[in-house]
């Protein structure tokens, strides 16, 4: 068959995918190695991961992942912006994403709040995040570092 002559060999595609995965992993390690304030990120990851029954490590993954993981990550970004009152840029820096990605996540979550069950669940999450921020001096200090873009 003539088309088979032009098909990409399987080993070439595999090598390309492997290279992309290595680059993503290296980028992810660079983001984590930046000595950024991690208390806020870990608190949000832990809270959202528990509610959505998702592994917290999947929320930190630099790729989109499956739809339920992406939704959980978007909720965490939304909570960082609304519940912790961080700017979109600060939330993007916190999650290793661009501010436009955070804006998109906030729009999606706002639109999803039209459903009464999702709205109630998000209201409870938002309330608990705000309560933690108000009662935890360490978390407030960490949020100030995130907003300034500083390192520990």
C-alpha positions in Angstrom: 0.0 0.0 0.0 1.3 3.4 -0.9 0.0 5.2 2.2 2.0 2.9 4.5 5.2 4.3 3.0 4.3 7.7 4.3 3.1 6.6 7.7 5.1 7.8 10.7 7.0 4.9 12.2 5.8 3.9 15.6 9.2 4.4 17.3 9.4 8.0 16.0 6.1 8.9 17.5 7.0 7.2 20.8 10.3 9.1 21.0 8.5 12.4 20.4 6.0 11.7 23.1 8.8 10.7 25.5 10.6 14.0 24.8 7.5 16.0 25.4 6.9 14.2 28.7 10.5 14.8 29.8 10.1 18.6 29.0 6.9 18.8 31.0 8.4 17.0 34.0 11.4 19.3 33.9 9.2 22.4 33.7 7.1 21.1 36.6 10.2 20.4 38.7 11.4 24.0 38.0 8.1 25.4 39.2 8.2 23.4 42.4 11.8 24.2 43.1 11.2 28.0 43.1 10.9 28.3 46.8 7.5 29.9 46.5 5.1 30.1 49.3 3.6 26.6 49.4 1.3 26.8 52.4 -1.5 28.4 50.5 -1.1 26.0 47.5 -1.0 22.9 49.7 -4.0 24.1 51.7 -6.0 24.7 48.6 -4.9 21.4 46.9 -5.7 19.4 50.1 -9.1 21.0 50.5 -10.2 20.6 46.9 -8.6 17.2 46.5 -10.6 15.9 49.5 -13.9 17.4 48.3 -13.5 16.2 44.7 -11.9 12.9 45.7 -8.8 13.6 43.5 -5.2 13.0 44.3 -3.6 16.3 45.2 -0.5 15.5 43.1 -2.8 15.5 40.0 -3.8 19.1 40.7 -0.2 20.1 40.6 0.4 18.5 37.3 1.4 20.9 34.5 -0.9 19.3 32.0 -4.7 19.6 31.9 -5.4 16.0 32.8 -8.8 14.4 32.9 -11.9 16.5 33.0 -12.7 15.9 36.7 -9.1 16.8 37.6 -9.2 19.9 35.5 -12.5 20.9 37.2 -11.0 20.4 40.6 -8.0 22.5 39.6 -10.2 25.3 38.3 -12.2 25.2 41.6 -8.9 25.6 43.5 -7.9 28.6 41.3 -11.3 30.1 41.8 -11.1 29.7 45.6 -7.6 31.2 45.6 -9.0 34.2 43.7 -12.3 34.7 45.5 -11.8 33.0 48.9 -8.2 34.2 49.5 -8.7 37.4 47.6 -5.5 37.0 45.4 -5.1 38.7 42.1 -5.4 36.6 38.9 -1.6 37.1 38.4 -0.8 35.9 41.9 -3.1 32.8 41.5 -1.4 32.0 38.2 2.0 32.3 39.8 0.8 30.1 42.7 -0.5 27.3 40.3 2.2 27.6 37.7 -0.3 28.9 35.1 -0.9 32.1 33.1 -3.3 34.7 34.5 -5.6 34.2 31.4 -5.9 30.5 32.4 -7.0 31.6 35.9 -9.5 34.1 34.4 -10.9 31.3 32.2 -11.1 29.0 35.3 -13.0 31.6 37.3 -15.4 32.2 34.4 -16.1 28.5 34.1 -16.7 28.1 37.8 -19.0 31.2 37.9 -21.0 29.7 35.0 -21.2 26.3 36.7 -22.6 28.0 39.9 -25.9 28.2 38.2 -26.5 24.6 39.3 -27.9 24.7 42.8 -26.0 21.7 44.1 -22.6 22.9 42.7 -23.4 26.4 44.1 -24.1 25.1 47.6 -21.0 23.0 47.6 -18.8 25.9 46.4 -20.4 28.2 48.9 -19.4 25.9 51.7 -15.8 25.6 50.3 -15.6 29.3 49.9 -16.7 29.9 53.4 -14.3 27.4 54.9 -11.4 28.9 52.9 -12.2 32.4 54.1 -12.5 31.1 57.7 -9.1 29.5 57.5 -7.5 32.6 56.0 -9.0 34.8 58.8 -7.9 32.5 61.6 -4.5 31.4 60.4 -1.7 34.1 60.7 0.7 31.8 58.9 -1.7 31.5 56.0 -2.2 35.3 55.8 1.6 35.8 55.8 1.9 33.2 53.0 -0.9 35.0 51.0 1.0 38.3 51.3 4.1 36.6 49.9 2.1 35.2 47.0 0.5 38.6 46.2 3.9 40.3 46.2 5.4 37.6 44.0 8.2 37.2 46.5 9.9 34.1 47.7 10.4 32.8 51.2 
